[in-house]
């Protein structure tokens, strides 16, 4: 069992501050070959996450701490929807399908999210269901 507590959040936040990309993942999946990716994402000031797509995975995003602006885009880059996720706003979870263009930016100190990406193309193998 893995418990997400402030000690873990603070540890990964410290790693994000030292990373050239100013963000750090803490993976719960044990391999990139797993069909379901579950991870914490610590994001620091200056982080840029440009428009990108996940070709085989739907994604869910849960804000645990801080504030982040998430934008979905058409293929031409125009904005479909723009939302701020935070505990204060009441917008704390979003989900989007594979091939949806997304970008996001940090809006406060200490942003932390829990992300889950599951490959639609096949079922999870038994070993992937482990925490």
Secondary structure, 3 states (H helix, E strand, C coil): CCCCCHHHHHHHHHHHHHCCCCEEEEECCCCCCCCEEEEEEEECCCCCEEEECCCCEEEEEEEEECEEEEEEECCCCCEEEEEEEECCCCCCEEEECCCCEEEEEECCCCEEEEEEEEECCCCCCHHHHCC
